[in-house]
Amino acid sequence: MSTSLHDVTERTQLTSNNQFELMLFRLGHAPGTERRELFGINVFKVREIMVMPTVTAMFNAPPNVLGVANIRGQIIPVIDLPALVGCTPARGHGILLVTEYARTTQAFAVEEVDEIVRLDWSRVLAAEGNGGDLVTSIAKIDGDADTSRLVQVLDVEQILRNVMPHSDEQITADDVGDAIRLPAGTIVLAADDSPVARMMIEQGLGAMGVSHIMTKTGQEAWERLQAIEAEAQAEGKTAQDKVAVVLTDLEMPVMDGFTLTRHIKQDPRFKSIPVVIHSSLTGTTNEAHVQSVGADAYVAKFEASELAEALRTVIRR
């Protein structure tokens, strides 16, 4: 039995207001406590929710992989999310979340799904530096700043890297082709909230020979862009004389990539700067929506050769 998610069109419209929908779920008792903490994942990443199907154990499977499930004719790896984060599911693995991430499909076994809530990205704060490398941000739901419940938003990029690492993770010049020549004196301004994503982006840009500035949220990138523009103006130049391309993730605390893109494209000071979306939110609907907010290109994580080609294309324009 499966449960269909909210209408895609309705969810897409949320991005016009810096909003998104977060699916809340529980993984069991937290280590050393009787508390069953809330975790969350962006609804855009979830293809369907279903009662736990039969899982076939695989010989020599990676740790924390329960096996594979046959979901509508597709063989999908099933990740034991409670075990991965150290929780004990008193009620067992009751629900399977089938997700689409960076043009791949995988499933997460969880104890139970709680609800879907609609949030403004301003209620999501970066978790980096607060412990827990599998959590990218903390969402505040219900109530005011002092009484709100806290939800741990999982870093799917880090989880998949830990569970199913690639045999060759180092990005080299062979992966990206010839070095990219930016206009003299310019850089790429990049934004991503995931530490592992930032590491891979910086590897990729380094392999391309591209100078860059890395930021952690859309808000930080927006503030940095305005600071760069002020410096450029003092020198009798424009922001485009300093920034060749803005490269941004979509899911980020405080300000998401959709809002950052709209800010850039609606501001006369910045609208001529190309924006490339670099996101794990793949699929026809998501990629088409990127076009509607004015982005110049879309690249799925982590396709280094596609990213290099996208940068070459927008720079040539």
N, C-alpha and C positions, 0 to 999 in steps of 0.2 A: 504494500500500500504506500502511495506517495502523496505528498501534500504540495500543491502548486504554490508558488510564491506570488507576491503582489504583482500586479500588472506592470510590465517593463516600462511602458510609456510614463506611467505615474511616477515611478522611481527616477526615471531619467529627468523629469521636470524638477525634481528636488535640487539638482545641481545648480539650477539657476539662482538658488537662494543659499548657497554654501551649506546645503543639508545633505544627509544621507540616511539610510536605514541600517540599523545594526541588529543582527540576530543574536539574541542572548541565549546562552546554554550553560549547563553545569557539567562538571567532570567528576564530581564526587567530593569526598572529604579532603581538605587541604592537609599537607603533611603536618602531623603532630596536633591537629585540631579536629573538632567536630563540625567546623564550618564548611559549607558548600558554596564556594565563591562563584560569582558570575564571570563568565568569559564572553567575548563577542567577536563576530566576524562580519564584515561588510556584506549585506545581502547581495550586492552585485556579483560577489564571488561564488555564491551558492546556486547551483543548478537545480537541486531538489533536496527535499528532506524526506527520509523514509524510515519505517521501522527496520531495525537491524536485520538484514537478510542473512542467508547462509554464507559464511566466509570459508574459503578453502585455504588451509595453511600451505605455505610454499616452502619447499626445502631450501635451506640456507638463506631465508629472507633476512633483510636488515633488521636490527633490533627495533622494537616498537612498531613493526609492521605485522599486523595480525594475519595477513594473507591477501587474497584477491576475492572480489565478488563479481558476479556476472550481472551487470545492470543493463537491461534492455539490449543484450547482445554484446556489450562492451565489457572487457575484462579490466577492472579498476583496482589498483592497490588500496588497501584499507589500513590507515594509520591509527594506532592506538593512542589517541590524544591524552587520555587520563594518565597512562603510564609515562608518556613523554614529559608531562609537566609535574609528575610526582603525586598525582591525586589517586584516591582509592574510590572507585565507583561502587557504593554500597548496593545500588540497584542494577549493577551490571551495565553493559554496553547496550542501551536501549534504542538509540537513534543513530542513523548514518547521515552525515552531511556530505553530499556529492558536490564537489567544487570544481570550478574551472579557473586555472591560474596559469598565466603566461602560455596559453595555447596547449596546456596539458590538463588532464582530468585525474583527480584523485579523490579519495573519500576519507573522512575523519569519523571514527567511532567516538560518540560522546554518551554521557549518561542520560541526559534529557535536554530537550529544547524548552526554553522558558517563554519567550515572546519576541516580537519584533518591535523595536522602538525607533521613532524618528528623531534625529538629533541635528543640531547645528554643529558644524565642525569647531566652533568656538568653545564648545563644551568638552572637547577632546584635547587632552594635554599630553605632551611627549613624555614617555616613561623612561627614556634613556638617562642613565645615571642613578636610577632608583632601584636597581637590582632587577634580575630576571631578564636574560637575553632573548627569551622567547616572546616577550611582550613589547610591542612597539609604542603603545599609548594607553592612557587611562581615560575612559569616558565617564562623565558625571551625568547620571540620569535621575529623574524624579527630584522634586524639592529644590531648595536653594543651595548656595555654595557650601553651607555648613551641614545640611541634612541629606544631601543627595547620595544615592547609592553609587558605588564605584564598580566599573566593569573593566576588566583587563582585555584589551584588544590584542589579539595574537599576531605576531610577526610571521606570516605564512612563509615569506621568503627564507627566514632563518630556520623555520621548522623543516621545510623541504630540503634545505641545504644540509641540515644535521641528519635527517633520516635517510635521504637518498642522494648523497653527494655525487657530483660528476667525477669521473676519473681524471679529467684534466680541467681544472678550474681557472688556471692562469690564462688571462687574455693577453695575446701577443700580437705583434705587427702582422703575423701570418693570418690572424683571424680577421683583421680589419682592412687589409690592403694598404695601398700607398698612404703616406702621411697626408693629413688634411691641412691645407694652408688657409688659415683664417686671415681676414683683412688685417693689415699691420696695426698693432696696438690693441687688438681686441681679444676678448676671452669668451668662453662659454660659461654662462651662469646656470648652475644646476641645483635642483632641489629634490630631496628624497628623505623620508623620515626613517627608513630602515638602515641600520648600520651595515648589514651585509650588502644591501643594494648600493649604498654609497661607495663601499669598497670596490664593488664590481664596476660601477660607473667610472670611478677614478682610474681603475686599471684600464678600462676600455679607452677613455680619453687620453690616458698616458700613452697607450699603444698607438693611438692616432697622432700623437705629437701635438695635442691640443692643450693650450693653456686654459685653466678653468678656475672658477670659484665654486666651492661646494657649500650648500646650505641644507638645513634639516627640515624646514617647513615652507609652505607657500608664503606665510607671513614674513618669515625671515628673508626669503628671496625677494619679495616685494619691497621690503625696507632696504635691502642691499641695492636693488636696482635704482631706487630713488636717491640713495646716497651717491651712487656712481654717476647719476645724471647731474647731481649738484656739483660734483667734482668736474665733470665734463664742461658744464656751463661756465664754471670759473676759468676754464682754460679756453673758452671760446669754441667749444666743441659740442657735439650732441651725444646722447646716450648710445646711439648706434655706432659712434666712433670708438666706443669702449666695449660694447657687448655685441658680439656677432650673432649669438643664438641663446635663447633661454630653453633649457632642457628640464622638464618637470614631470614628477610623478603625479598621479591623480589623488590617491588617498593620503592625506597628511593632516596632522592636528592643526587646529586653529583656523587655517585657510587651506582648502583643497586646491588641486591643480586646475580644476574647471574655473574656480573663482580667480585664481592668479592669472590664468589665460585671458579671461574677460577683462580684468583690470588693465592688462598690458594692451590688448587690442582696442580698448575703448579710450585710451589715453593718448592724445596727440603726440606726447613726448616719446612714446614707446611703440606705437602701433606698427611701425615699419620693421621692428625687430622680430625675426622669425621665432616661433614657439614650436618646439617639438615635444610631444607628449611621449613619455617613456613609462609604460605601466603594465602591471600584471592583470589589469582588468581588460581581458581580451574578449572576443566575440563580436559578431556583426553589429549588434545593437550598440555596444559600448564604443566601438571604433567609429561608427557613423555619428554618434553624438559628439565625439571629439571635433568633427568637422564643424558642427553647428556652433561651437563656442569660439571659432576662429583660429584654431591651431593650424599650423602649416604642415604638420606631419605627425604620424602616429607610429610608434615602434613598440612591439611587445618585448617585455623583459624575458630573458637577457640574451638578445640576439645581437652580438657585437657587430657582425658584418652588416646587418640591417640598420643599426644605429649609425654606423659610419656612412652608409649610403644616403641615409636620410639627411645627415648633416651636410654632406657634399651637395645634395640637391637644393636644400634651402639656402645655402651660402651662394650657390651659382645664381639663384634667382635675384 
